[in-house]
Amino acid sequence: MARDYREAHLEEWLFNNPDLFEKEVRWLSRQRDVFWNGEKIGKTDLQGIDVNKNIIIIELKAQELNHRDLSQALCYWRSVSTHSGQSDPRLIFIGTKMSTRFRIVFEWLQEICDIKMEVYFYEKEGESYFFRKYDKEVEESFCVPLFL
């Protein structure tokens, strides 16, 4: 299945401009193969290290995040945490919005486990990307210009 152009474009932009998304992040790879018990289970869109030396796993979608995206990224999280020796990588989802099923499971997981998960919604207007961090209680917004 071919990747969506919008997703590939956003991934390239984030990879080339890491500080515009999150301060002091250093990307280690993009489209990195992920394995479990020797079997390839997929590819992380972006993988990096934050200022606190936590591994960051980014799951990008050019559309609404759904429960299948959550399952996919949790498999990646499990593999990366097991093979890296780091028990608490950050898992960041980026999409245009989230489905009700995604929201139900995402919020439930935040209540019952210690996995560091964040969701960002994005829109592209003209030459700029607009990101909004999802928080059940408070939502933060910021704008990052992108010049084509």
C-alpha positions in Angstrom: 0.0 0.0 0.0 1.5 3.4 -1.1 2.0 6.0 1.6 -0.2 9.1 1.5 1.7 12.1 0.0 0.5 14.4 2.8 1.8 12.0 5.5 5.2 11.7 3.8 5.4 15.5 3.4 4.6 16.1 7.0 7.1 13.4 8.1 9.9 15.0 6.0 9.0 18.5 7.3 9.2 17.3 11.0 12.4 15.4 10.3 14.1 18.4 8.8 12.7 20.9 11.4 12.7 19.0 14.7 13.0 22.1 16.9 9.8 23.6 15.4 7.8 20.7 16.7 9.5 20.1 20.0 12.5 21.9 21.4 15.7 19.9 21.6 14.5 16.7 19.9 17.1 14.8 17.9 15.7 12.4 15.3 17.5 9.1 15.0 15.6 7.6 12.1 12.5 7.7 9.9 10.7 4.7 8.5 12.6 2.4 10.7 11.8 -1.3 10.6 10.3 -2.7 13.8 10.6 -6.4 14.8 9.1 -8.7 17.4 10.6 -12.1 17.9 12.4 -11.8 14.6 9.3 -10.9 12.6 8.9 -7.5 11.0 5.8 -5.9 12.3 6.0 -2.5 10.6 7.9 0.8 10.5 8.0 3.7 12.9 7.4 7.0 11.1 9.9 8.9 13.2 12.1 7.9 16.1 14.1 10.3 18.2 15.5 11.3 21.6 14.1 14.2 23.6 15.9 16.6 25.9 15.4 14.2 28.8 17.0 11.3 26.8 13.6 9.6 26.4 13.1 7.8 23.1 10.2 9.3 21.1 8.2 7.2 18.7 6.0 9.3 16.3 3.0 7.8 14.5 1.8 10.1 11.7 -1.5 9.8 9.9 -2.8 12.1 7.1 -6.3 11.6 8.4 -8.3 10.8 11.5 -6.5 8.6 14.1 -8.4 5.4 14.7 -8.1 2.5 17.1 -6.0 0.5 14.6 -3.4 3.3 14.7 -3.3 3.0 18.5 -2.8 -0.8 18.3 -0.1 -0.4 15.7 1.8 2.2 17.6 1.5 0.3 20.9 3.1 -2.7 19.2 6.0 -0.4 18.1 6.3 1.0 21.6 6.5 -2.5 23.1 9.2 -3.6 20.6 11.3 -0.4 21.0 11.0 -0.4 24.8 12.0 -4.1 24.9 14.9 -3.9 22.5 16.2 -0.4 23.6 16.3 -1.3 27.3 14.4 1.9 28.0 11.1 1.1 29.7 9.3 4.4 29.0 9.6 5.7 25.5 7.2 8.5 24.6 4.5 7.7 22.0 3.3 10.6 20.0 0.4 10.4 17.6 -0.2 13.1 15.0 -3.3 13.2 12.9 -6.1 15.5 11.7 -8.4 14.4 14.5 -9.2 11.2 16.5 -12.1 8.8 16.2 -14.3 8.1 19.2 -12.9 4.6 19.5 -9.3 6.0 19.5 -10.3 8.6 22.2 -12.0 6.0 24.4 -9.0 3.6 24.4 -6.4 6.4 24.5 -8.0 8.0 27.6 -8.5 4.6 29.3 -4.8 3.7 28.7 -3.7 7.0 30.2 -5.7 6.2 33.4 -4.4 2.6 33.9 -0.8 2.6 32.7 2.3 4.6 32.7 2.9 4.8 29.0 3.8 8.4 28.0 1.4 9.2 25.2 0.5 12.4 23.5 -1.8 13.4 20.6 -1.4 16.3 18.3 -3.9 17.4 15.7 -2.7 19.3 12.6 -4.1 21.3 9.8 -2.3 22.8 6.9 -3.3 26.3 5.8 -1.4 27.8 2.9 2.2 27.5 3.8 1.8 26.8 7.5 1.1 23.8 9.6 -1.0 24.4 12.7 -0.6 21.9 15.6 -2.9 21.5 18.6 -1.9 19.3 21.5 -4.8 17.2 22.8 -5.4 17.2 26.5 -8.6 15.9 28.1 -8.6 18.9 30.5 -6.7 21.6 28.7 -5.8 22.1 25.0 -2.7 24.0 24.0 -2.3 25.5 20.5 0.7 26.7 18.6 1.4 27.6 15.0 4.5 26.7 13.1 5.0 28.3 9.7 6.2 26.1 6.8 7.4 27.8 3.7 7.3 25.7 0.6 
